[in-house]
């Protein structure tokens, strides 16, 4: 089984493990034949990587990869750039950052 | 670039604007009579086969709490109640009305648009639940259709839509700000016009019309405020994309009136994420 980023999904690949959302509900069941459209859809729902069947195992350390805190901060800073001076938006920024970091662990 | 500044006028003359299935009107009429039975409503809905299939898929989704266990519309009404089923029928009808939006505007992904809309509906539902608001189903629909005006622009005015989209993304501003620069109308106004044509409740029309700037004087202010927050929160959580990559400013009066200051935003985001996940399968209905 191999872990790949959703961007690398190709049509015909077979899903090796169930895909769950960050709070645990099952989004896709293992054994499903994947398509590139499904890959885009998973990305839309915030899924970054999946396991596929039929290839060599990925080393354990790759399984535990998570979003880098710096990358997330950079992304949110760009997104909030025009409103971050506002006190309320600052609070939303830090709560979203905290929430997303926790969920990616 | 030639931009049509007369959308307001020409919109009135488009005869092919999406319509809701006629069954919606008969259900609304039936529901006004307190003696109407679940069987009668079920019978009215099942006259429309395509709609029935969508409604059954929706009621059996994780979002409504009975995944895969409801086999007929009558059964759904008994379990979920008239009001919830009516809103589910409305949701299915909206998906049905827009099922063939087959334009292609470069840089705009329809699936991302619907992901954003469904997530906004689910987040509005979650916020209403957190706040003890009894109209959480209405809030869901408010969130689901808040950007429906963008779809009308996309479908009937693709060149204008494309110009606004390109401008918004090049200048790194909100789609809404691009509309104000180029068009004589915004997606809020177009959306509320469609909601009016569809004879949706005036409260929903108001939510669509004012979701960028809800003010206490407007009809349905609290629910509109919920949709306003939900839109901002799902943008921050990166669910889909409604046409731009920026976060709008959250209205200070909404922040105060929904008492968000006293709540844990992190736990609100946890609840929203849960609710959005349960609604992910809705995308298959479009």
Interface residues (C-beta under 8 A of the other chain):
Chain A: X21 X22 X23 X25 X27 X40 X41 X44 X45 X46 X76 X78 X79 X80 X81 X82 X83 X86 X88 X89 X91 X92 X93 X95 X96 X98 X99 X100 X102 X103
Chain B: X62 X109 X111 X112 X115 X172 X173 X232 X233 X235 X236 X237 X238 X239 X240 X245 X246 X247 X248 X249 X250 X252 X255 X264 X265 X266 X268 X269 X270 X273 X274 X276 X277 X278 X280 X283
